[in-house]
Amino acid sequence: MRVLVISHTYIVDLNREKLRALAQLSPDIEVVVGVPRHWQPGGVQNRLIVSEPLQEGNFRVQPLGNLSQNNQGLLTFGPDLVQLLRQFRPQVIQVEQGSRALAYAQTITINRLLGLGAKNIFFTWWNLPYRLKFPIAALEAYNLRHTHGLVVGNQDGADILRDCPIGRAFGQRNYTGPYRVMPQLGVNETLFRPQPRPELAASLDIPADAFVVGYCGRFVEEKGLLTLGDALATLRDLPQPWVWLLVGRGELRDRIQSKADGLGIGDRLRWVTDIPHDQVPHYINLMHTLVLPSETTHQFKTLTATGWKEQFGHVLIEAMACAVPVIGSDSGEIPNVIDRAGLVFPEGNAPALAEHLRLLIENPTRRQELAEAGYHRAMGRYTNRALAKLLLEFYGEIGVGEEVRR
């Protein structure tokens, strides 16, 4: 089976582990990853990335000349994409840039012109209803019409595109083909694993007997950190000492500290910022629970949609892999990620969140049960190898690679 995956996501080597695992499932599987030769991510990583070719057995990374360097939807590739398709002749072309991506329309068209007969698959995270106007509506319709399989990071995203009431209500989408709900990236279980770090706790002035309530991610309002602060304030008089550990960065930091000071819990905060990703597991392992209190918002606007809700919550599966119990709001995909391996509360509901926190602080047995349930869920469903197996099964569902599956 010859699989070509194209996405700007894979300019980062750490993000390629799922595809490496796919190539390792069978000697009959070849995986080529096409990435933009030049990419400017923006944000905190505001520098031009120049991709390098890589060959590891039947896994290969191929940089391609690109005509946009910082816009996912406008990303397109030069003549070397045609050359790659001619030489590699993939049986699967998977473009992970969304339903309205020009790069996806480009590969569909070249696939047809060259007569390759490859199955067209795209990946999307988008989980809010949207309406399109010409010509973007025509572009998406073309892409959906020639799609053999859809991989989507959350159930809401699948419902928007499928032939169901939500999909028909917004843009008359009626995708009826096979689909699979799974995240784009898995968790690296060799990096994210249980590993006590008492010396690190001491360096942060965390008492040995303190319960650590943790958060890891962006310090922004839609992540619900102000609600978490309100919930914690109601627990300040518990006999069990606790601290609030925040790992990440963002513009809300000063406001969180100011609010915590006003609530009388300012001295409980511990801040960890500007650390590389490979150090994040050390800090997650300090936590007795990780909380992702995301809140749906309608403040954000794009050309085609308004709002934001949690698309997956990758930090949840990282915490689960570290055997850290998780608490999440019911925003977006969070309840589906956690399922019964953690606790879920209505987004924005500080009293409900406080009760979950109280339960874990006062009940070590329940805490251990959830830690074990989360760990087994992460290992069974969300490692890169587990996702690779799901992908291979999905390729079989759309009629590719019978000889590999035998």
N, C-alpha and C positions, 0 to 999 in steps of 0.2 A: 504494500500500500504506500503510495506516494502522497504526502500531505504538505501543502503549502499554506502557511499561516502568515498573514500580513497585519502588522499593527505597530504604531509608534510606541506602544507600551513596552515592547521588547527591546528597546534600545538599552534598557537596564538589564544587566546579566542576571541579577537575582530574580527578575520576573519571568525568566525562561524555564524555571525548574519543571513546571507542568509539561512543557513541550519536550524537555529532555527525558522526562519520565515516559512520555508517550513513545519516543523513539526506542526506549529500552524495553518496552513490553514484548517486542518480537523482532528478530533479525530481519523480518520481511517488511518492517515499517521504516520508511525514510521520511524525515521531517526537515523541511527547509523553512526558515523563518525570515521573511522579508521585512526589513526595517528601513526607515528613512536614513539616507546617508548623513543628512544634517538636520538637527532638530533643536529648537529653542523652547524648552518647557515653560519658562516664565515662573512666576511665583518665587518661592524661596530658592529654587534651583535655577536662577536666572543666568544661564550660560549656554553657549552653543555646544551641543554634543555632536561629536563626529563618530559615527559608528564604524566599527572595524569588522572585517569578515572573520568567521570562526568555523572550524571543521572539527567535530568530535565524533568519529565513526559515522553512523548514519544520521547524525544530527548536525545541521549546518545553519549558520546565520549569514544572510546575504544582504549587505547594504545596497539600497537602490537609490538612484538619483531622484530627488523629490522636488516638486514645484511649489509646495507650501512648507514652511518650516515651523509653524506654531499654531496651525488651525486644523483640528481633527477632521472636521467636515470637508474642508477644502483640500485636504491632502491628496495629491495625485503623484504619479510616478512617470519617469521618462522612458525612453526606448529600451533600457536594460530590463524592464519588467517583461516586455515582449520576448526578449532573448531568454530570460529565465524560464518563462512558461514553455517556450519551444523546446528548450533543452531538458527541463525536468519532467514535463508532461504530467502534472499532478492529477491525481484522481479526486482529490478534495482541495478546494480553494476556500480557505476560511479567513475572512477579513473582519477584524475586530475593531471597527470604527463606527458602528451604528447603522441604523436603517437608511439614513439619508446621506451616507458617505459617497463622495465622488469616487474614491478609490475602489469601493465595492462595485459601482456601476462600471468602472474602468475594467476591472478583472472579469466581470460578467461578459462584457462586450468582447474582450480579447479571447476569452474562453470560447465564445461562439464563433468568432472569425477564424480561429485556428482549428476549430473542430475537435477540441480536446475531449469534450464530453465529461468534464470534471463536474462534481457536485458543488454547487455554490452554497456557502454557509456564511452567515454574519453573526456577530455578537453585539449586544447592546446592553447598557445599564439603565437606559432611560425609563423611569417608572411613574411619570406623571402624564395625564392626558394632554394632548396638544392638537392644534389645528394648523394645517399647512395651506399655503397659497401657491399658485403657479409661479415659478417653475419647480420649486422644491417638492410640491405635491406630486408632480409628474416624475421627478427623480425617484422618490420613495416608491411610487407605484411600480416603476420599472424594476427597481431592486427586488421588491416583494414578489413580483410576477415571475422572476427567474430564480427565486430562492428555493433550494431543496431541503434546507434545514435551518432552524433558528436556535441559537444558543443565547440565553438571556440570563442576566445576573440575578433576577428576582421575578416572582410570580406576577406582580403588578405589570412589569414590562411586557411579559408574555400576553397578559390579558388585553393590553392596549392594542397589540398588533393582531391578535387572533380574531376569528369570527365569533365574537361573543358580545353581549350588550355593551360593555365598556368600549371595545374596539369599534363597534359600529356607530356608537354615539359620537366618537371623535375621529373625524376624517374618513369615515367609510372604509376602514381597513378590514380586510377579511382574509388574512393569512390562515390557511387551513392545513398547512403541511406539518410535518413532525417538528417538535421543539423539545428542548431540554433546559431546565432551570439549574444553573450551577454558577459559582463565581468564576471570574476570569483568572484569578490567582489563588493558589492553595497556600497552606501554611507549611513552613519548613520545620518539620518535627525534630530535626537535629539542632536547630537554632532555638526554637520555642519548645522547651521541655522543662519539667520540674527540676529546679536547681536552687536550693536555699542559699541566700546571700546575707548572712547576719552581719558581716563586716560592712556591707553596703548600707544596710539599715542604720548602723551606728554612725556612719559618715553623714547621714542625713538627719541625725538627732532624732531618730525614731526609737522610742523606748522598746525594750525587748518584749514587754507585755502588751503593747499597743495593737489594736485592730487597725489594719490599714485599708481604708477605702480608696480605691484607685481609679484614675481616669487616664487614658492615653489617646492623644489626637490633637486636633486643632482647638485652640481656645477661641471659639466663636459662639455667638448667641444661639444659633440653630442646633448646637450640640447639647443644649439643655443644662449647661453648667450652673446657671443661676438657680434653676429648679433644684439641682443637686445640693447647692448651698443652703437653700431653704429647708430641704429635708434634713440635712445634717444638723442644722441649728436646733431642731427639736430634740436631738439626741445628745446635746452637750452635757446634760446632767447624768448620763448613764454612769454607773460605777465602773464599767469597763472603759479604760482609756482608749482613745482612737485618734488617728491622724488622717488627713486628706492629702493624698499624693497625686499631683498633677504632672503628667509627663507630656511634653509637646511644646507648642508655641502658638501665639496668636494675639490679636489686638485686644482681646477681652481680659487679658491678665490683670491689668490694674483695676478694672471694674470688679473682678471676682475678689481680689484682695480687699478692696475697699468695702464691698458688701459683707465679706466674712468678718472684717473688723467690726462693722456695725452690728453684726449678729452675735458678736462675742466669741467667735471661733477662729479669729485671724491667726492665733498662735498655733492652730492645729494644721495649718497648710504647710506643705512641702512642695517646692517647685523644682522640676528637672527639665531643663530646656537645652536645645541645640546639641543633641546627642545623635550619633549615627545609628542607623536602623539595627545593626548587629548588636548594639548595646541595650536595645529596648527590652529584650527578654529578661535581662538582669533586674530591671525595675518592675516588670510585671510580676516577677517571682517574689517581690516584696509585698504584694497585695494579698489581702485576705478575701477581697472581692473586687472585681472590675465592673464599673458602672458605665453604661453607654446610654445617657438619658436624652437622646436626640429628639428634636421637636420639629414637626412639619411647619414650613413657613411659605408664605406667598410673596415675600419681598423680592426674590430674585427673578430676573426676567432675561430671556434669550430671544432670538428672532422668532422662535416658534412656540415657546411655552413660558409659563410663569410658575415659580415656586420651586421648592426642594423638599424631599423627604428622604430618609435614610435608604440608600440603594442596597446596602448589604450589612456593613459593619464589620470589616475585616479584623479589627482588633478583638472582636468577640472570639473568633476561632483561634487567634493567637493566645488569648488568655486561657481558653479551654485546653489548648495543647500544653499549657504550663500547669494544668490542674488547678486553676484559679476559678472559683465560682463566679458566674456572671449574672448581672442584673441589667435588663434593657427596657427601654420604653417600647410602646407598640407602634412606633413610627416606621412605615415602610416595611422592609424585609426582616427587621430585627426579630419579630416573633417566630418566623419560619426558621431563622438561623438557630435560635436558642431552642425552639421546640419545648421539650420537657426537661432539658438539661440545664435549666437555669430559671430565673424569675423574671416575669414581665409585668410592667405596670402601665397604666394609661399615661400617655405623654403629657407633660406639664403638671402632673398630679403629685405634688410634693408629699402630702400625707401618705399616699399609697407607697411611694418610694421609701419613705421613712420606715414604714412597717416592714418592708422587705429587708432593709438594712438592720433594723432591730432584730429581726428573726435570725439573721446570719451572725450578728454579734453575740446574741444570747444563746444560740443553739449550735455548738460545735459539731454535733452529730449530723444535723441537717446540712451544715456547711460542707462536711466531708462527703456526704451523699451527692451533693450537686457537683463538687469538684471531680468526683469519679465519673459521674454521668457526662459531664462536659468533656472530660478527657477522652472517653470512649467515643463520643460523638465526633470529636475533631479527628481522631485517628481513623475512624471508620468512613467518614464522609468528606473530609476537607483537606487531607494531605494532597500534595501534588500528584502522587501516584494514584490515589483514589480518584482524583479528577481526570487523570489521564485514562483510567479504565472506563470512566463514564463517557469520555469523548469517543473512545474506541467502540463502545457499545452503541453510541449514537450514530457513528458512521455506518455501522452494520444495519441500523434501523432504516437508514436512507439508501441502503443497497450498495455499500462500498466494502471491499476487502473481505469477501467470503473466505478466501484462501487463508487469510491471516487468522480469522476467528476459529477455523477448523484446527 
